[in-house]
Amino acid sequence: MKEKEIKIFAGVFIALLILFFVTRPRHSTVRIDELVQTILIGVAAEDVAAIEVSKHTGPEGRAQMIFTRTERDRWRIPTSFNVKAQKSRIDKLIEDLIQMTGKVRSADPRHHPQYDLTDDKGIQLMLKDETGRPLANLLIGKKAGDSDGGFVRFADRDRVYFTDNNILSALSVYGDIDTLTRFRPRSFFDLKAIDQDKEQLREVAIARCGIYRYLKKMEREVTEQKDDTTTTTSKESYWVLSGSGREVEMDAKEMENFLRDITGVFASEVVDRIGNTLADMNKPAKYGMNLNNPGTYLVFKTRDGQQHNFIFGKDLGEDRGAYLYVQDDGLVYEVSKYNCDRILKWVDDLPDKVKK
């Protein structure tokens, strides 16, 4: 091969080699900050035993709302009379936080004010376990315009995330958070003042203005003839109305109606808590109640021997209903006239609802 041909082939080879390196695929650099990330990592819903929400409201002021998990995974609000909280709402809030994802919007603390994520403007939200150890400490910033998202950051970090859901809505916070001065815990209240499992009841007492009715659950054996040679024996429950030294069996259908009316009653408001301090001594009189000798009340005894007392207080006026004290909670509720009448009408009706 001539020298000239060798040089041509060498030139072509070099050109092809350059073309290969220029056109071969390259792995692009991945920027983590540009990816959608799960924000709370390593937090499990079952580990959350308390949620503390707070915000600065002035030089020395601070709005606060606390939720604590109690026995049997129930939730209460210590900052609002220790009232029961709606379990479904708290569970949804925790789920939203754990599943929250977002992209990094900024890592510069100079940008925090524009997201309302400074210490004095942001809403602090802490998740704690049953020992009080913080699981997460977040600052919740403003809502992101017309979208459902918002801005958050960890309280001890500068990085700001644009999230895919609006935690402010889950906290019942609407409007500009920089002017927020108090939270709305009532939106979390579980207002079911009377919540009894009728299958667990063994005794019921109900009274109004000195008229008293007492009922108890009984059992008897029932024999059933299946064919000419076979009989079966089973136990049957029934209720009796006691009074004047005798017991009269109640009509089963009417008893079912009675238990339906008295075991599940919603209140319209929680107004107070009666504790054991000196400041609480005059509260029963304030609400028209004598806790030691009540005139109008409802009492349940359950199969485990526990007693649950519900004491009615004075009328609210203008057909608004009456106060109701729930001894288990120590809470005073407002109950509508409709619900009061639905319960107390049975004081007069029960004697007529016996088995004929």
Steps between C-alpha positions, in 0.01 A plus 500: 500500500631837408588755764236737368224239542616424855473867590146516355388195700660642814317829452168325452558287814578807710193679367277199584657479847426866567144454372450204738605697808293800399179310430505223767226524768597669825347450847352833604564623853195453724425789736329366809348840576300485178335166588174453688594374847320354797551763770440306821713188495495235772180616670225238548140597579479259794798671666330841515354558848476881497469784250591851614408794279600854594572845359641831624225761526699792638799591716390265779195324356471153353194318366501127573301190417601157636370152423593200716428133444339321793389146570358295213646741245260779586609863471435797727574873489661611830498864389117492467353346818665167408204439270490191278640554150368343182727202447445501124622861470811441709582181311460687172731782618770251597458313171529825302822589681660158457405474133590863424744541212657806344781664309768721644416862421783674685788431738573864579366631834464844344204361306310379809296822543344473153363156594388608851751251637682713752479394864254778581275453195495126435272254679705253702378141491668236713429126500600322821506141619352374827815596692484859374793455262461709182452291186481804271513877544362690202422859413193538279504802272245666279278335242636499147269734311208324333648152528435244774864503600695698756846562641669327791842463653649322797533740793874447528579504126498762227373294208147594386274242335206565270256228608230319308229548763375781717569424867340834594163368386551182704556727803185705421715806437369727226610844386840662556698326771703811584183649653393179675441558872314182601422153371157343448503187720120471489524365147673196655251449787323167527162627620345160566428565867333161562660208323409167658500149357147379569610137481720558806221647713356312795315776689353839411359766728333816377335780698344839442396739773474222759319245279723192487513193271728202538553221247721193502591232252404142574558160341285192468520163335290443191418151377428451132346188344677432169321176409311224673809370679742796527489805722762773551553729794649849474522816708293807422552853634218734595452818703275563797371822654525490878279695737253466783652167599442329167670452166318528168647383172551768239381473142809398301442745215430794731806415707709508184363847422576616854861380489549655157387840630713505816830334399614730219446873555686789339554832673508837330789641704751434778487786749708402802679237703432429867812385680603460861655841563364780717419693183262220397297490823232743382475374145220243557274772642590726208356240262202412722629163620518325835756228439431328832121496471403568138138532398531414130753241390582189300711215639643194326655192659693271268579131520848574638344675801586857397250780552467798264310807624344778290343790691275762342526863609292809447329597177690723262187705428323583174449127429874449458519190719693442824841439651619142534783390729686183398672371810744272312645803319430766759359703211196725480325493164214693346239257368221611269136498608428229244760267652396580857136426418596183313658364818281633777162424342567137589455578871129538426480248216672193649208374714288484185761306302480175695425169333127453456 
